[in-house]
Amino acid sequence: GRAYATGKRKDAVARVWVKPGSGKITVNDRALDVYFARPVLRMLLKQPLVLVGRDTQYDIVVTVAGGGLSGQAGAVRHGISKALTYYEPELR
């Protein structure tokens, strides 16, 4: 099925679920480009997926709270990295 991980940065905490899919990312029930309007934050968030070449293979659902937008993007990035290594241990 799917993998779950918690990512943290500064005061932000992100709960991340990763499951096989088409590459759709949802943050707090909104589309990625609606929640993180700045392109730099979206790029930061997608770094773990692009690095391993899995940016179109997983659907990701995120719940994030606390801190500012930058801290939240970092927390989501951390959560995605952890969830990917739980789902595919060979990526570690």
WOJOVEN-V428460 format. One record per pair of residues at least 6 apart in sequence whose C-alpha atoms are under 6 Angstrom apart, sorted by the first residue. I is the first residue (numbers start at 1). J is the second residue. Records with the same first field share a line. If there is no record, write none. Layout:
I->J + J
This chain:
2->18 + 19
3->17 + 18 + 83 + 87
4->16 + 17 + 83
5->16 + 79 + 82 + 83
6->14 + 15 + 79
7->13 + 14 + 75 + 76 + 78 + 79
8->75
9->71 + 74 + 75
11->66 + 67
12->65 + 66 + 67 + 71 + 72
13->64 + 65 + 75
14->63 + 64 + 75 + 76
15->62 + 63
16->61 + 62 + 79
17->60 + 61
18->60
19->58 + 59
20->57 + 58 + 59
21->57 + 58 + 59
22->56 + 57 + 58 + 59
23->55 + 56 + 57 + 58 + 59
24->59
25->32 + 59 + 60 + 61
26->32 + 61
27->62 + 63
28->63
41->73
45->73 + 77
48->81
49->55
85->91 + 92
